[in-house]
Amino acid sequence: MSQAVERKRTQHDLERTVRSVGVGAVYIAPLVTFLYNLVDKCFGPSQAPLNAIKKIGLFSVFSPLTSGGFVVINSLLQRKSADYITKQLREDVPTIVLTGYKVWIPTHFLLLTLIPLQHRVLLSNTVGVLWTTYMTHAAHIHSHHQATE
């Protein structure tokens, strides 16, 4: 989907797709599953707004780990240097995390207070696809920008 956003592309980059899917399947999905289980264990299943705010706070603490990990693993799979990765962590991850807060805090509030349990996966996965598109696009733009310098 990220590649479709970049209209200049003439061919699909299968390696980039496999890399993104792999990072999602091996790193992001298990980490998010762990976080959802941790949040439920710490705060229970209540849909009360105060409880939702506590859960969102815990999710927010882990956001830099999730976003930073995505950037590091994606860069390592592209065989980027340690200097490149350090620069990306310093310059790009704070913006990605702040953008993530703008997307995921409202999404989690809706999920945890208004959306019935049986529909949460649909909303979460829909936002997740859009978020992954943003993340891979942001990582690619940075990589492309670095290559042209």
C-alpha positions in Angstrom: 0.0 0.0 0.0 2.9 2.4 0.8 4.3 1.8 -2.6 1.0 2.7 -4.2 1.1 6.0 -2.4 4.4 6.8 -4.1 3.0 7.3 -7.6 6.4 7.6 -9.2 7.0 3.9 -8.7 6.7 1.8 -11.8 7.4 -1.6 -10.3 6.4 -3.2 -7.0 9.4 -3.7 -4.7 8.9 -7.2 -3.4 11.9 -7.1 -1.1 10.5 -4.0 0.6 7.1 -5.7 1.0 8.6 -8.9 2.4 10.8 -6.8 4.8 7.7 -4.9 6.1 5.6 -7.9 6.5 8.4 -9.8 8.2 9.0 -7.0 10.7 5.3 -6.8 11.4 4.9 -10.5 11.9 8.1 -11.2 13.9 8.4 -8.0 15.9 5.3 -5.8 15.9 2.6 -8.4 16.2 4.1 -10.3 19.2 5.0 -7.0 21.0 1.5 -5.6 20.5 -0.1 -8.9 21.7 2.2 -8.8 24.8 1.1 -5.1 25.4 -2.6 -5.9 25.1 -2.3 -8.8 27.5 -0.2 -6.7 29.9 -2.7 -3.9 29.9 -5.6 -6.3 30.5 -3.8 -7.9 33.3 -2.9 -4.6 34.9 -6.2 -2.8 34.5 -8.9 -5.4 33.7 -11.5 -5.4 31.1 -13.5 -2.3 32.2 -14.6 0.1 29.5 -14.8 3.0 31.9 -13.1 6.2 30.6 -10.6 6.5 33.5 -9.6 2.9 32.9 -9.1 3.6 29.2 -6.9 6.6 30.0 -4.7 4.4 32.2 -4.4 1.7 29.5 -3.6 4.4 26.9 -0.9 5.7 29.2 0.7 2.3 29.4 0.5 1.9 25.6 2.1 5.4 25.2 5.1 4.4 27.3 5.8 1.5 24.9 5.3 3.5 21.7 9.0 4.6 21.4 10.0 0.9 21.7 7.6 -0.2 19.0 8.4 2.6 16.6 12.2 2.6 17.3 12.3 -1.2 17.0 10.6 -1.0 13.6 13.1 1.5 12.4 16.1 -0.4 13.7 15.0 -3.8 12.4 14.0 -2.4 9.0 17.3 -0.6 8.7 19.3 -3.7 9.7 17.5 -5.7 7.1 18.5 -3.1 4.5 22.1 -3.5 5.7 22.4 0.1 6.9 25.3 1.3 9.0 25.2 1.9 12.7 25.7 5.6 12.0 22.7 5.7 9.7 20.5 3.9 12.2 21.6 6.2 15.1 20.8 9.2 13.0 17.4 7.8 12.1 16.7 7.1 15.7 17.6 10.6 16.7 16.0 12.5 13.8 13.0 10.3 12.6 11.7 8.3 15.6 10.6 11.3 17.7 8.4 12.5 14.8 7.1 8.9 14.2 6.3 8.5 17.9 4.5 11.9 18.1 2.5 11.1 14.9 1.7 7.7 16.4 0.3 9.4 19.5 -2.0 11.5 17.3 -3.2 8.3 15.6 -3.2 5.7 18.3 -4.4 7.7 21.4 -7.8 8.5 19.9 -8.0 5.0 18.3 -7.3 3.3 21.6 -9.8 5.6 23.4 -12.5 4.5 21.0 -11.5 0.9 21.2 -11.4 0.8 25.0 -14.5 2.9 25.7 -17.0 2.7 22.8 -16.3 -0.2 20.4 -17.8 -3.5 21.4 -15.2 -6.3 21.9 -16.3 -8.2 18.8 -15.5 -5.2 16.6 -12.3 -4.0 18.1 -10.1 -6.2 15.9 -11.6 -4.7 12.8 -11.0 -1.1 13.8 -7.5 -1.9 15.2 -6.4 -3.7 12.1 -7.8 -1.0 9.8 -5.9 1.7 11.6 -2.9 -0.7 11.8 -2.8 -1.1 8.0 -2.9 2.7 7.6 -0.2 3.1 10.3 2.1 0.5 8.7 1.7 2.3 5.4 2.8 5.5 7.0 5.7 3.8 8.8 7.0 2.1 5.7 6.5 5.2 3.6 8.4 7.3 6.2 11.2 4.8 6.4 11.5 4.6 2.6 11.4 8.4 2.2 14.3 8.7 4.8 16.2 6.0 3.1 15.7 7.5 -0.4 16.6 11.0 1.0 19.9 9.6 2.5 20.8 7.9 -0.8 20.5 11.2 -2.7 22.7 13.2 -0.3 
